[in-house]
Amino acid sequence: MADVPRVAIIGPGGIGQKHLLALLARQEIGDIALTCLCDSNPDAWEVVEDLYREAGVPGFFEDVQRVDDWQVVIASPDIDAVTVAVPNFLHRDIAVTALKTGKHLLLEKPLARTFNEGMEIHEAWTAAVEANPSLVGTMVLNNNHRPEVRKVAHLVQTDQLGEIARINVKWNRRWGVPFRGAWFCEEELSGGGPGIDLMPHLIGVALMLLGWQTPDWLAGWVWRHFTDPGLADGPYGGGPKDPTVPLTVEDSAKIVMNIPGGTVVEVEAAWAMCTPMEVMEIEVIGSRGTVVMHRDWPVNDGDDEKSVDWMKVHTYMDIDGPTDVDMVINPCGDPRNADPWMGRLKMVDHWVDCLLGRAQLSATFNEALIIQQVISNGYDSAKGGNRPVSWAALP
């Protein structure tokens, strides 16, 4: 590897914009060299150039290689690490190829469309780590790096909430059906609806709080209420928008997990729901206290810079340290402090710190595969009449 890791972004035009912002900041202080950007969508380059301009980095086309074929990126000996933010149907091929060539990897969630695809990535990662134990590979779990979530984790890990009885996590949008006609709404391309899109965030937080214990059984439900074209469409998804295309995936989903030892985890996610506004909430109920972490979007769905965050602890006993997070309204200032984008910049920072040997990964593709199996089992349960599915049901 060069003096500093040479990093490429595959897919900088969508959610990869957050990868780009974080990596530009790390390049500015000399931690990495951002050497290549890859996107097959010509419209992405205007977005990327605007981001460079806003970040005060002139002439990006002169300083960074720009390509439209991800295989060129993976094959380059001049690139040490890649971040991948592309549609779900591309995850397996890009991730497996990158890992087989020894590239460090940061892969956007979900791990893959299916458990079997996730297994292929996991097997490639296992082999890559055996060949190079210092290889840094993981899936984006940005919400696990939010300051409120870290505070909740501290309360759980220091036993200040006592024995954890229930964890309820939800992310329900009001106007959130992605662009119809784009890959998000086609099961063959996406793998599912909010179950595969939003639930990785929620499951990742819940199981992290429990030390990545796995359930002994779980049950799942899915609903499809907003199939009519134009109903509850939201500002998400990218790609061509065709309002005449029907929805072929669920628009809301729920999973209930039974964790050995007595904890029950409930996870619910919806692209569209008849609620006042988009809401994300994490509730941890213990024998000594309950903590609630809440975010809502009072202006528009997805308008992160105007979202409202709060956290409260309810207890009969004293809780050590402050319990309120000073984050009432996220200003449009330094996102590393305000964190409007739900820990996305912090996640990339963490990955870079691991590349530099300054930290160890908080989660790897082991944990990513656990999340994928929960989702797969949840879909299997829903298809089987919501009957509980044992954790051993999948190979």
PEQUIMO-V212132 format. One record per residue. N is the residue number from 0. RES is the residue in one letter. SS is DSSP state (A for helix, B for strand, O for the rest). Layout:
N&RES&SS  N&RES&SS
This chain:
0&M&O  1&A&O  2&D&O  3&V&O  4&P&B  5&R&B  6&V&B  7&A&B  8&I&B  9&I&B  10&G&O  11&P&O  12&G&O  13&G&O  14&I&O  15&G&A  16&Q&A  17&K&A  18&H&A  19&L&A  20&L&A  21&A&A  22&L&A  23&L&A  24&A&A  25&R&A  26&Q&A  27&E&A  28&I&O  29&G&O  30&D&O  31&I&B  32&A&B  33&L&B  34&T&B  35&C&B  36&L&B  37&C&B  38&D&O  39&S&O  40&N&O  41&P&O  42&D&A  43&A&A  44&W&A  45&E&A  46&V&A  47&V&A  48&E&A  49&D&A  50&L&A  51&Y&A  52&R&A  53&E&A  54&A&O  55&G&O  56&V&O  57&P&O  58&G&O  59&F&A  60&F&A  61&E&A  62&D&A  63&V&O  64&Q&B  65&R&B  66&V&B  67&D&O  68&D&O  69&W&A  70&Q&A  71&V&A  72&V&A  73&I&A  74&A&A  75&S&O  76&P&O  77&D&O  78&I&O  79&D&O  80&A&B  81&V&B  82&T&B  83&V&B  84&A&O  85&V&O  86&P&O  87&N&A  88&F&A  89&L&A  90&H&A  91&R&A  92&D&A  93&I&A  94&A&A  95&V&A  96&T&A  97&A&A  98&L&A  99&K&A  100&T&O  101&G&O  102&K&O  103&H&B  104&L&B  105&L&B  106&L&B  107&E&O  108&K&O  109&P&O  110&L&O  111&A&O  112&R&O  113&T&O  114&F&A  115&N&A  116&E&A  117&G&A  118&M&A  119&E&A  120&I&A  121&H&A  122&E&A  123&A&A  124&W&A  125&T&A  126&A&A  127&A&A  128&V&A  129&E&A  130&A&A  131&N&O  132&P&O  133&S&O  134&L&O  135&V&O  136&G&B  137&T&B  138&M&B  139&V&O  140&L&O  141&N&A  142&N&A  143&N&A  144&H&A  145&R&O  146&P&A  147&E&A  148&V&A  149&R&A  150&K&A  151&V&A  152&A&A  153&H&A  154&L&A  155&V&A  156&Q&A  157&T&O  158&D&O  159&Q&O  160&L&O  161&G&O  162&E&O  163&I&B  164&A&B  165&R&B  166&I&B  167&N&B  168&V&B  169&K&B  170&W&B  171&N&B  172&R&O  173&R&O  174&W&O  175&G&O  176&V&B  177&P&O  178&F&O  179&R&O  180&G&O  181&A&O  182&W&A  183&F&A  184&C&A  185&E&O  186&E&A  187&E&A  188&L&A  189&S&A  190&G&O  191&G&O  192&G&O  193&P&A  194&G&A  195&I&A  196&D&A  197&L&O  198&M&A  199&P&A  200&H&A  201&L&A  202&I&A  203&G&A  204&V&A  205&A&A  206&L&A  207&M&A  208&L&A  209&L&O  210&G&O  211&W&O  212&Q&O  213&T&O  214&P&B  215&D&B  216&W&B  217&L&B  218&A&B  219&G&B  220&W&B  221&V&B  222&W&B  223&R&O  224&H&O  225&F&O  226&T&O  227&D&O  228&P&O  229&G&O  230&L&O  231&A&O  232&D&B  233&G&O  234&P&O  235&Y&O  236&G&O  237&G&O  238&G&O  239&P&O  240&K&O  241&D&O  242&P&O  243&T&O  244&V&O  245&P&O  246&L&O  247&T&O  248&V&O  249&E&O  250&D&O  251&S&B  252&A&B  253&K&B  254&I&B  255&V&B  256&M&B  257&N&B  258&I&B  259&P&O  260&G&O  261&G&O  262&T&B  263&V&B  264&V&B  265&E&B  266&V&B  267&E&B  268&A&B  269&A&B  270&W&O  271&A&O  272&M&O  273&C&O  274&T&O  275&P&O  276&M&O  277&E&B  278&V&B  279&M&B  280&E&B  281&I&B  282&E&B  283&V&B  284&I&B  285&G&B  286&S&O  287&R&O  288&G&B  289&T&B  290&V&B  291&V&B  292&M&B  293&H&B  294&R&B  295&D&B  296&W&B  297&P&O  298&V&O  299&N&O  300&D&O  301&G&O  302&D&O  303&D&A  304&E&A  305&K&A  306&S&O  307&V&B  308&D&B  309&W&B  310&M&B  311&K&B  312&V&B  313&H&B  314&T&B  315&Y&O  316&M&O  317&D&O  318&I&O  319&D&O  320&G&O  321&P&O  322&T&O  323&D&O  324&V&O  325&D&O  326&M&O  327&V&O  328&I&B  329&N&O  330&P&O  331&C&O  332&G&O  333&D&O  334&P&A  335&R&A  336&N&A  337&A&A  338&D&O  339&P&O  340&W&O  341&M&O  342&G&O  343&R&A  344&L&A  345&K&A  346&M&A  347&V&A  348&D&A  349&H&A  350&W&A  351&V&A  352&D&A  353&C&A  354&L&A  355&L&O  356&G&O  357&R&O  358&A&O  359&Q&O  360&L&O  361&S&O  362&A&O  363&T&O  364&F&A  365&N&A  366&E&A  367&A&A  368&L&A  369&I&A  370&I&A  371&Q&A  372&Q&A  373&V&A  374&I&A  375&S&A  376&N&A  377&G&A  378&Y&A  379&D&A  380&S&A  381&A&A  382&K&A  383&G&O  384&G&O  385&N&O  386&R&O  387&P&O  388&V&B  389&S&B  390&W&A  391&A&A  392&A&A  393&L&O  394&P&O
